[in-house]
Amino acid sequence: MKDTRRTRMVLGVLLIAALALITIDYRGGDNSPLRGLRGVGSAVFGPVERASASVVRPIGNTFDSLTGAPGERRRADRLERENQQLRDQLRAAHLDQDHSAQLQRLLGSAGLGGYKIAAAKVISAGQGFEDTVTIDVGSSSGVRPDMTVMSAEGLVGRVTRVGPTTATVLLATDVTSSVGSRLEDSKEIGIVQGRGRRGLGDGGQTPMRFQLLNANAAMRIGQRLVTLGSQGERPYVPGVPIGTIERIDAPAGGLTRTAYVRPFVKFTTLDVVAVVVAPPKTDPRDSVLPPKPSPSPTPTPSSSATPKDGKGDKKGTPSDKPSTGG
């Protein structure tokens, strides 16, 4: 259609009429005189609007999902990273509390024995034939070869190799380990030797054996051992708890008696340890040993449980009254 003056005039009139109708309908509200026309328009154009919406809406939703998917994925990734950070923080807090508790117990044991220590953490375990671990202190912390290593529970081993910030510890369970030892509550001495991986044959409970030098000396199951101490206090200082005697072998013609020892230290879960960088001024003897467990009370039979015969006298007990005969 050509853009003529007449056409523009018609369009202007229609536009003015439409604006007038909209104004009248808006101001009239529910009482609008055009309410009937509005109903006719809804009846005519409503189905067309719904049909077009049913076609256009899925396309729009698909478009929105496609355009919004990268943003949702980034949000999910961000939430996952935040959750992982929270889990790591909780785990670190738990580990810090556990390490703090271990360190407090370790300082308590060192204080009882009078040991000057350098605290450390086990950072790796040896993979070779030796039973060793690596700790995170070295020569910069005053650590030297042939120093005693202990935990809050007792003897761990001795330092064999030292670097500036790390050191290697030969565990007391290694087959080459020999520790001069002394029985609790006596002066009887002997040697504790590691059994290495052979100790696992006993369920991992007795990876050490103790040989008493005096075959006639008293030794009993449940008795505990501490380090005797070495010449010049290297490699072992005195008084460090070692373990408890679990089994004793009868001597078979030898001059020594052999016992098997369950150590106080659980070597498979070593974590916080300490290197004794200075020995005690005096031998602590048995002062570092944990308190002995209280013995369980032995139940006693009740006197009221004594059986009686049919006449009321205690069974097997003669009557207090004299017999009068037939």
C-alpha positions in Angstrom: 0.0 0.0 0.0 1.3 3.4 -1.0 2.2 5.8 1.7 -0.3 8.6 0.8 -1.7 11.4 2.8 -5.0 9.7 3.1 -3.5 6.6 4.5 -1.6 8.5 7.1 -4.8 10.3 8.1 -6.7 7.0 8.5 -3.9 5.6 10.6 -3.9 8.7 12.8 -7.7 8.5 13.4 -7.4 4.8 14.3 -4.6 5.5 16.7 -6.6 8.3 18.4 -9.6 6.0 18.6 -7.6 3.2 20.2 -6.1 5.5 22.8 -9.5 6.9 23.6 -11.0 3.4 24.1 -8.1 2.3 26.3 -8.5 5.4 28.5 -12.3 5.0 28.8 -11.9 1.3 29.7 -9.1 1.9 32.2 -11.1 4.6 34.0 -14.3 2.7 34.0 -12.8 -0.4 35.7 -15.4 -3.1 36.3 -18.2 -0.7 35.3 -16.6 0.2 32.0 -19.1 0.6 29.2 -16.6 -1.3 27.0 -16.6 -4.4 29.3 -18.7 -6.3 26.7 -16.2 -5.6 24.0 -13.4 -6.7 26.3 -15.1 -10.1 26.8 -15.6 -10.5 23.1 -12.0 -9.7 22.5 -10.9 -12.3 25.1 -13.2 -14.9 23.6 -11.8 -14.3 20.1 -8.1 -13.7 20.7 -7.7 -15.9 24.0 -7.4 -19.3 22.1 -5.0 -17.7 19.7 -2.8 -16.4 22.6 -2.8 -19.7 24.4 -1.9 -21.6 21.2 1.0 -19.2 20.5 2.2 -19.4 24.1 2.2 -23.3 24.0 4.4 -23.1 21.0 6.7 -20.3 22.1 7.1 -21.3 25.8 9.0 -24.6 25.3 11.3 -22.8 22.9 11.9 -20.1 25.4 12.5 -22.5 28.2 15.0 -24.5 26.1 16.8 -21.3 25.2 16.9 -20.2 28.9 18.2 -23.6 30.0 20.9 -23.5 27.3 22.0 -20.0 28.1 21.8 -20.6 31.9 23.5 -24.0 32.0 27.1 -22.7 32.2 26.2 -20.3 35.0 24.4 -23.1 37.0 27.4 -25.4 36.5 29.8 -22.7 37.7 27.6 -22.2 40.8 27.5 -25.9 41.5 31.3 -26.1 41.2 31.7 -23.2 43.5 29.4 -24.7 46.1 31.3 -28.0 45.9 34.7 -26.2 46.4 33.3 -24.4 49.4 31.9 -27.6 50.9 35.3 -29.3 50.4 37.1 -26.3 52.0 34.7 -26.6 55.0 35.4 -30.4 55.3 39.2 -29.7 55.1 38.9 -27.1 57.8 36.9 -29.4 60.1 39.4 -32.2 59.5 42.4 -29.9 60.2 40.7 -28.6 63.3 40.2 -32.2 64.5 43.8 -33.1 63.7 45.1 -30.0 65.4 43.1 -30.9 68.6 44.5 -34.4 68.5 48.1 -33.3 67.9 47.7 -30.8 70.7 46.5 -33.5 73.1 49.3 -35.8 72.1 51.9 -33.0 72.6 50.5 -32.2 76.1 50.8 -35.9 77.1 54.3 -36.0 75.6 55.4 -32.9 77.5 54.0 -34.5 80.7 56.0 -37.7 80.2 59.2 -35.7 79.4 58.6 -33.5 82.5 58.3 -36.6 84.8 61.6 -38.0 83.4 63.5 -34.7 83.3 64.1 -35.0 79.6 64.8 -32.0 77.3 63.1 -32.8 74.1 62.5 -31.6 70.5 59.0 -32.4 69.5 58.4 -33.8 66.0 55.8 -35.4 63.7 56.3 -38.6 61.8 56.1 -37.7 58.1 56.8 -41.1 56.4 57.6 -44.8 57.1 60.5 -46.7 55.7 59.8 -49.1 52.8 63.0 -51.2 53.0 64.0 -54.1 55.3 64.5 -51.9 58.3 61.7 -50.7 60.6 62.2 -47.0 60.3 60.3 -43.7 60.2 61.2 -40.2 59.1 60.5 -37.2 61.4 60.3 -33.5 60.6 63.2 -32.3 62.8 66.9 -32.4 62.1 70.2 -30.9 62.9 68.8 -27.3 62.9 66.7 -28.4 66.0 69.7 -29.9 67.8 69.0 -33.5 66.7 72.1 -35.7 66.4 72.6 -39.4 65.6 72.2 -41.9 68.5 69.6 -39.9 70.4 66.6 -41.5 72.1 63.2 -41.0 70.4 60.1 -41.4 72.6 56.3 -40.7 72.5 53.9 -39.9 75.3 53.5 -43.7 75.8 57.1 -44.8 75.8 60.2 -45.8 73.8 60.0 -45.4 70.0 63.6 -46.0 69.0 66.8 -44.1 68.2 68.0 -41.6 65.6 70.3 -43.1 62.9 70.6 -40.5 60.2 70.1 -36.7 60.4 69.5 -34.0 57.8 69.1 -30.3 58.3 65.3 -30.5 58.8 64.5 -34.3 58.9 65.9 -37.4 60.7 65.5 -41.2 60.3 64.5 -43.2 63.4 65.3 -46.9 63.8 62.3 -48.3 65.7 62.8 -50.4 68.8 60.9 -53.2 67.0 63.6 -53.6 64.3 65.5 -56.9 64.4 68.8 -55.0 64.8 67.6 -53.1 67.8 68.9 -54.0 71.2 68.0 -51.9 74.3 69.4 -52.3 77.8 66.4 -52.7 80.0 65.4 -53.0 83.7 62.5 -54.8 85.3 60.0 -52.7 87.3 60.5 -52.7 91.0 63.8 -54.5 90.9 67.4 -54.0 89.7 67.3 -57.0 87.4 68.5 -56.1 84.0 68.4 -57.7 80.5 68.2 -56.9 76.8 65.1 -56.0 74.8 65.4 -57.0 71.2 63.1 -56.2 68.3 61.5 -59.1 66.4 60.7 -57.0 63.3 57.9 -58.3 61.1 58.0 -61.6 62.8 56.2 -60.0 65.7 53.2 -59.8 63.5 52.8 -63.5 63.8 51.6 -62.8 67.4 48.9 -60.5 66.1 51.4 -57.6 66.3 51.1 -57.6 70.1 54.6 -58.9 71.0 57.1 -57.4 68.5 59.9 -57.5 71.2 61.5 -60.1 73.3 63.4 -59.6 76.6 66.3 -61.8 77.8 67.0 -61.6 81.5 70.7 -61.9 82.3 70.1 -63.7 85.6 68.3 -66.9 84.9 67.4 -67.3 88.6 65.9 -63.8 89.0 62.2 -63.4 89.5 60.1 -62.4 86.5 56.4 -62.5 86.1 53.7 -61.8 83.5 52.4 -58.2 83.7 55.8 -56.9 84.9 56.9 -53.7 83.1 60.2 -52.6 81.6 62.0 -49.3 81.3 65.3 -48.4 79.6 68.4 -49.0 81.6 70.4 -46.2 80.0 73.5 -46.3 77.8 77.1 -45.2 78.3 77.1 -41.5 78.1 73.3 -41.6 77.7 73.6 -42.4 74.0 71.7 -43.9 72.3 69.3 -44.5 75.1 68.5 -42.4 78.2 67.3 -44.2 81.4 63.7 -44.5 82.6 61.8 -44.5 79.3 58.9 -47.0 79.5 59.2 -49.9 77.1 56.4 -52.4 77.6 54.7 -55.2 79.5 55.7 -58.9 79.7 53.1 -61.0 78.0 54.6 -64.4 77.9 57.6 -66.1 79.5 59.5 -69.1 78.0 60.9 -71.7 80.4 64.7 -71.9 80.1 65.9 -74.8 78.0 69.4 -75.4 79.3 70.5 -71.8 78.6 71.8 -69.2 81.0 69.1 -66.7 80.2 65.3 -66.6 80.4 63.3 -65.1 77.5 60.0 -63.2 77.8 57.9 -61.6 75.1 56.9 -57.9 75.5 53.9 -55.9 74.4 55.2 -52.3 73.9 53.4 -49.3 75.3 53.8 -47.6 71.9 51.5 -48.6 69.0 54.1 -48.5 66.2 51.6 -48.7 63.4 50.0 -45.3 64.4 53.0 -43.2 65.3 52.3 -39.5 65.0 53.7 -37.0 67.5 57.1 -38.0 68.9 60.1 -36.3 70.5 63.8 -36.6 70.3 65.6 -36.4 73.7 68.2 -33.8 73.0 69.5 -33.7 76.7 69.4 -36.6 79.2 68.0 -36.2 82.8 70.2 -35.1 85.6 69.3 -38.2 87.6 67.9 -41.6 86.7 64.1 -41.3 86.8 63.8 -45.0 87.6 60.1 -46.0 87.3 58.6 -42.5 87.7 57.6 -42.2 84.0 55.7 -45.5 84.0 51.9 -45.0 83.9 50.0 -45.8 87.1 49.2 -49.5 87.6 45.6 -50.5 87.0 43.6 -51.2 90.1 43.0 -55.0 90.6 39.4 -56.2 90.2 37.7 -57.0 93.5 37.3 -60.8 94.1 33.7 -61.7 94.9 33.1 -63.4 98.3 30.3 -66.0 98.9 27.4 -65.0 101.1 27.1 -66.8 104.4 23.3 -67.0 103.9 23.8 -69.4 101.0 24.8 -72.3 103.3 22.4 -75.2 102.7 20.4 -76.6 105.6 18.7 -80.0 106.2 15.1 -80.6 106.9 15.4 -80.2 110.7 16.7 -76.7 110.5 20.3 -77.5 111.5 23.1 -76.7 109.1 23.9 -79.6 106.9 26.9 -81.6 108.1 26.9 -79.7 111.5 25.9 -81.6 114.7 23.1 -80.2 116.9 24.0 -78.0 119.9 21.6 -80.0 122.0 22.8 -83.3 123.7 21.3 -86.5 122.5 18.8 -88.2 124.9 19.1 -91.7 123.4 16.4 -94.1 122.2 
